Amino acid sequence: MTMQRDRLYLFDTTLRDGQQTPGIDFSVEDKIAIAGMLDEFGMDYVEGGYPGANPTDTEFFTRKRTTRSKFVAFGMTKRAGVSTSNDPGLAALVQARSDAICFVAKSWDYHVRVALGCSNEENLEAIRASVAAAVAAGREAMVDCEHFFDGFKANPDYALACAKAAYEAGARWVVLCDTNGGTQPAEIRVIVEKVIAAGIPGDHLGIHAHDDTGQAVANSLAAVEAGVRQIQGTLNGIGERCGNANLVTLIPTLMLKPAYSDRFETGISTEQLAGISRLSRAFDELLNRAPEAQSPYVGSSAFATKAGIHASALIKEPQTYEHVPPEAVGNRRRVMVSDQGGKANFLAELKRRGIDVPKDDARLDALIAVVKEREAEGYAYEGADASFELLARKMLSGLPEFFAVTSFRCMVERRFDANGQLKTVSEAIVKVMVDNEEKMSVAEGHGPVNALDLALRKDLGKYQNEIVDLELADFKVRILNGGTEAITRVLIESHDSTGARWWTVGVSENIIDASFQALMDSIIYKLMKNREMAGLVAAE
């Protein structure tokens, strides 16, 4: 007999609380795109922002932006001393094209006194009247009880009174917020249990956790175990200060770990779950930031192993070093090549790139020796998959010579311009041989590396059109030993219009030379990929 599982509801606040992240400012177009991604993925609720608070959010709520997910407008409860019909903030919420309204309400008496400047009873009345107005307007109502856990610890009777006022007025969800992010999981569990014992059923309770002690996910799970049935969070854990509970971590945990999957179900299908890595990376792409490699479940290192003994076991039985199958979350296994890797690592990585080589092939031993020698010099092939593939193909089967750089020169000049302003100008000259014809290109750039990149890609003859969509996404420089004469390692991340990303590496005592090596590898890899001679991994 299968046990009846409780339904958990997923509430995404990326577009509202996530917008509080320093450096993030969504346009209306951004919000439309993200709402579509969340809706397609299967979130139960998508909170779109605060209509009336700013022009972007007001415009965003002129239309319903989801088809399956419930579209949620966020705002304050009515002001004390003003009727619901005369409160402009409440009017903006009711006029918004949303399915639900989420009110934020003070539940810590200290905040009621200091922030609102009204009496405790006036705050309770504002909660009741606001919920009633939303319900009367045909909207699903919910209340975020701000600072609930701190408020409960300071004055449990009043915090409970606020939650009860929302529930008794008809709120579908009463959300307990750890607004300052300092509450511990054991405290969350005890307080949630007390709220349920006081008369608010768990299937009407939600949790909203912040990550200021790195425990937002743990606090959310503790609240679920104690009885709440709605979880609020954001994509990739973005949010104010240290961020919110990361739904990209929470959802696979709820669905793949028997401690939760045996007891609970979400509105996400296994097929949708397999798209969570793509969702996470697409969101980072929209934010124009590099994905976090060590993100649980979805990071590029989440299923990567570097040690040779681990790799050998992993190839025989993946579950020896994997807590869930990477395919379940749309990720992939990576057995990295490095100076710590054994033959098993190399064979696995080569096979994944479509390169078959016998285990006892002398060329394989030579490749391993070169990789280990180069890593001793400072190369980092586990972080530069494309450079490794080019090296492997060169040593095992040879690389086509698309073009040859015969020389390059970089100049940096600091001078005063015509207006007397001090300027630093970088210029690069590159000479390239294509089909026995020498081409010389000159370019100015923002710094010598940018100038070199522009000059190198300015004229590659018959290959020029093939690299139009090649873009450098990230550039990292690492000094490997001290002093201005130090060995420098450069890592470059590139991508093209197919969405594929790849990393290349260069090492030299000259930063320009190291950068040039990585740039060359990036272009050659792109040309190989265009011919389906490389890039199986980058294209995944």
N, C-alpha and C positions, 0 to 999 in steps of 0.2 A: 504494500500500500504506500503510495507516494504522499508525503506530507504537503499540505497546502502551504504555499510560500506567500509571504507578505510582499506587497508591492511597495517598492521604493520609488519616489519621484525625484527626478533630477532637474534642478533649477540652475540655469546658467546666468551669471551676472557679469559676464565679460564686458558687455557693452555699457554697463552702468558702474559697478564697483571696479571693474578692470580698467575703466577709463581714468581712475584716480592714480594709475601707475605713473611715476615720474617719467617724462619723455614721451608719453603716449597721448595722442590727441586724434581721435577718430573723426573723419569727415562723414557726411551723410552717405557718400558712396561706399566708404569703408564699412559703415554700419550695415548697409544693405547687403554687402557681400558676406560679412561675418554672420549676420542673421540667417542668410540662406544656407551657409555651411552648417550651422547649428541645427537648423530645421531639418535639413537632409540627414544629418547624423542621427536624429531621433530624440533630442532633448525634450523633456516634458514641458519645460517653461523656458522662455528666452526673455530676459529682462532687458528692455531696449534703452533705458535711460530715464531722464527726468524732464518730461514735457513742461514747458513754461520756464525752466531754469536757464536755458540758453537756446539760441536760434537753431543750432544743429539738432538737438533733441526734439524741439518743437516741430521742425520740419519732418524729422524721422517718423513722428507719430501722426502725420496727416493721413497715412495709409497703414493698413495691417501688413506687416512685413514677413509673416510666416504663414505656412499652409497647414502644417501638422502640429507644430509646437504652439502652446498658448503664449500669446504675445503680452508682455507685462509692462505696465507703466509704473514708475516709481515716484514717490513724492512724500511730503510731510503730511502728518495729520493736520486738521484745521487749527488755526490759531485760537488761543484762549480768548474769550470775550467776543468772538465773531461767530455768527451763525454759519452753518454749512453753505447756505445759499449765497452768502456774501463773502465767502473766502475765495480770493482769486486763484490761489494755488490748487485748491480742491476743484475749482471749475476747470482748470487746465487738464487735470487728471481725468475728469469725467468726459471732457470733450475729446481726449486722445483716442485714436482708433486702436484700442487694446481689448484683449479678452479678460484681463485681470488687472487689478491695481494693488500694488504693494506699498503700504504706508510704513514709514519709519517712525517709531514712537519711543520716547524716553521711558526706560523702565528702572532707572536708578534715581532715587529721590534726590541725590546730590546734583545730578544733571538737571532735574526738573527745576530745582531752586536756582542753580547758577546759570544754566544755558537758556531755559525757557522763561524764568522769572515769574512763574505762576504757581498756584497751589497744587498739591498732590491731587486733589479731587478734580480740579480743572483739567489736569492732564488726562485723568481717567475719562472724563466726559468727552474730551477731544477724540480719544481713541474710539469710544462707543459711537459718537456721532459720525465720524469719518467712515467707519466700517459700514454703518447703516446707510450712509449716502451712496457708497459704492455698490452695495447690494441692491438698493433701490434703483440704481442706474443699470442694473442687469449685468454687473461685473462680478467676477470671482474676487473676493477680498482676502488679502493677507496682511499681516502686520509683522514687521521686523522689530522685535523688542531690543532696541539698541542697548549695549552695555549690560545685557541681562545677567550674565554670570557675576560680573563685579557688583551689579546692583543687588543680586540675590545674596551675595556674601555680606553686603553692608546692611541690607534691610529686606530679608526674605519675604515678609508679609506684603510689602509694597510691590516688589518685583512680580510676585504671584498675582497681585491685584491687577496689574497692568495686563498680564497675559490672559487672565480670566475675563477682563473687560473686553478684550478683542474676541475671544472665543465665544462668549455669551452674546456679543452683538452680531455674530454670524460670520466671523472670519473663517475661511476654509483652512487657512494655515496660520499658526502662530509660530513665528520663527525666533528661536533663541540665539542671540548674537553674542559671540565673544569678540567684541569690537576692538578691544586693545590687544587681543591675541596672546594674553598671558596666562590663561587658564590651563590647567594640566588635565590630561585625559581622565584620571581618577576622579577629579573634581567634577568634570563634565558629566560623567556617568552618574554620580551621586545626585547632582542637582537635577538632571533630567528625570531621574526616578522620583524625586520629590515633587516635581511639577506634575507628573502623571498621577501620583498618589493624591495630589490636591484637586484632581478632577478634570484635567485637560487630557483627553485620550491621545496616545502616541500617534495615531493615524491623522491627527490634526497638528502635529508638531514638526518643526523643521530646525535645522542647525545651520548656522552661518559662522564659519571659523576663519580667523586670520592667522597668518603664519609667523608671528613675531618670535615664537620660540621654536620654529621649525616643526610644529606639531599640528598644523591645521588638518592634515589628512587623518592623523591619529585621533584627533579630537572629534572629527566628523564620524569616524568609525565607532568611537566610544559612545557617541550620542545615538547612533543607529542601534548598537547593542543594548542601550538603555531604553530604546523604544521609539525614537523619532523616525518618521517615514518620509521626510523631505530633506534633501541635501543640497545646499547652495554652494557654488564654487565658480571657478573661472577656467578658461582654457590656459594650459601651461602655468597655472597658478599666478597669473599676473594680478596686480591689485595694489592698493595703497600700502605704503611703507614696504613691508616684507612680502606682501601678496596675500592672496586668498587660498582656500583649500583648492588643490589642483584636481579638477575633474578628470583630467587625462590620466592621472594616477589612480584616482578613486574608482572609476568605472571598471577598468580591468580587474581590480582587486575584488570588487563586488561580484563580478561575473565569473571569474576564473578560480577564486579561492573557495573551496568547499565550506569553510567556516561561514561564508556569507551566501554563496550560490545555492547551498542546500536549504537555506531559510528564506532567502529573498529573491525577488525578480525585479528587473528594471524594464523600461520600455525600449531598450536597445537590443537588437537582434545580434546573433553571432556574426552575421554578414556585416552588419554595421560596425561591430566591434573591430573587425579586421581592417576597417578604414581609419582607425583612431590614430595610427602613426602618420598617415597622410594628412589627416585633419590638423594634427599638432604642427606638422612641418609647414603646411599651407598657411596656417595662422602666423607662424614666425616669418614666413616669406612676406606676407602682407604687412607685417610690422617692420620689414626690412632689417631683421636681425638674424644672426646665425643660430640655428637650433642648438640647445644644450645637449652635448653628446652623452652625458651621463643621466639624462632624464629616465626615471623608471619606465619600463615597458617600451617606450617609443624612441629613446635616444639611440644614436648610432653605435654607442658602446654598450647598450643594455644587454646584448647577447654576444659580446665580443670576448674572446679569450686570447691571451698572449703567451702564457707559459706552455712550453712544449708538452709536459706531462698532462696538463688539462686538455690540450688540443687533441692528443692521442685518444684520451678517454671519450671526449666529446664526439669525435668522428664515429667511434664504435657505438656509443649510447648517448644521444644528446641530453637525456634527462640527468646525466651525471653532474652536469654543471649548469642546467637551465631549470628555473623554477616553474616556468610555463613555456609552451611551444611558441617561438617567436612569430609564427604565421598567424596565431590567434589574434594578435594585435597589429598585424600587417607589417611586422618588422622582419629582420632576417638575421641569421647567424653569421658572425664574422670570426674567422680564425686568423688572427693577425700575424703578419710576418715581422720579426724583429730579431735582435741579437739573443733574445731569450727563447726563441721558437725552435722547435725541432723539425725534423723532416715532415712530420704529419701536418704542421701548420702550412708549410709551403705547398704540399700536395693539395691540401684542401682549398687554399686560396687560388692556386693555378687552375684547379678543376672548375671552381666557381666562375672563373674568367674564360672558360672554354678552352683552356690550354691543358692538353693531356700529355703527361710525360711519365715514363716508367720510373718506378721507385728507385731502381738501381742505375738510372741513366747518369753518366758522369757529368753531363751538363747541369743536372739538378744540383749535384754536389758543388759544382763551380758557382752556381747562382747563390746557394746558401753561403758559401765562403765570401763572395763579394758583398752580399747584404750585411753580413756580420762585420766585415772590414769597414764598410761605409758607415754603418751605425756607430762604430767606434770613432769615426771621424766627425760624427755629429748629425748624420742623416737620420730621419725618423720616418721609416716607411709605414709604420702602423697608422700614422696620421697623414700619409700621402699615397693613397691607393693608386692614383694614376701614374705617379713616378715609378712605383713598384712594378706596375703592369708593363710600362714601357721598357724598364730594365730587364724584366723577365722575358719579354718577347724578343728583345734585342739579343739576349744571350742564348735563347733556346731556338729561335727560328729566324731571327733577323728582322730589321725594321726597314721599310721603304725610306729613301731619302727624298723628302718632298722639296726641301730647300736647304741651303747651307748659309750660315752667317759668316761672312769673311772677316768682318770687323765691326766694332761699335765704339762710340765715344760719347761720354756724358760730360756736360759742363754746367757748373752752378755759378751764377754771377750775382753778386749783391751790388746794387747801384741805386742812385737817386733818379727818379723819373723827371719828366718835364715840370711837374708840379712840386718838385722838391720832396716827394714821398720816397722813403726807403723801400725798395722792392728786391725780392730774391727771385731770379728767373732761372729755370732749369731747361736745358736744351739737350737733345740727344740726336746723334747721327748713326744710322745703321746701314751697313752694306750687306745685301743678300744676293745669293746666286740661286736663280730658278731657271732650270733648263739651259744651263751654261750662259745665262744672261745676267749680268750684275745690275742690281737696282739699288739706288741710294735714297733713303728717306730721312727727312729731318722733321722733328716735332718739338714743340714746347709743351711743358706740362706742369702740374702742381707737384713739384719735387722731381728728382732725377729718375725715380722708378716709373712714375706716371709718364714722364717724357719718353723713356726707353720703351715702355709698353706701346705708346701711341706710334712711335717711329717704327718699331718692329712690325706692327700690324697695319701700317699705312699702305704698303704695296708688296703683296706676296704673289703678284702676277696672276696666274690662272687659279690660284687657291684663294684669292682675296674674297670672293663672294661666299666662300665656305665658312669664313670666320666672322661674318657680319654680326651674327647673333651671339658671339662669344663675349661674355662679360666677366670681369673679375669681381667676385662678391666679397672677398675678405683677404687681408694681407697681414701676416703676423711675422714679427722679427724677434728672434731670441738670441741673446749673446751667450755663448757657450763657455767662455772663460773670460776672466776680468781684463780690463784695460782697453784702450782705444785700438790696440792691434789685435783684439780678440777674434776668434772664429765666430762667424755669424751664420745662423740658420734662418732661412726664409720659407714660410709656408704660404702658399697661395690657394685660395678656394675659387673655382671658376664654375660658371653655369651657362647653359644655352637655352634656346627657345623651347626645347623639349622638356625642360624642367630638371634635366640631369645635372648633378653636381659632382665635381671631382677636385681632388687636392694634389698639389705638386710641391716638391721640395727642392731647395738649392742650398748648398753649404760652401762657404768660402771665407777667407780672412777679409775679403772685400764685399761689403754689403750690396754693391751694385752688381757684382759678378754673381753672387748668390741669388739675387732677385732675377737676373737674366736667365740663369739655369732653370728656375721654377717657371718663368714665363715661357721659355722655349718648350719645356715639357707640356705645359698647358695647351699650347697651340698644336704641337705634334699629336697629342692625345685627341684633341678635337678632330683633326684631320683623319686619324685612324678610326675614331668613332663614326665619323660620317660614312666611312667605307665598311662599317660593321666588322672592322678588324680589331676593335677594342671597345671597352665601355659597357660590357654586359652588366657590370656591377653599378656603374654610375647611372645607367638607364633604368635601374629597378625602382 
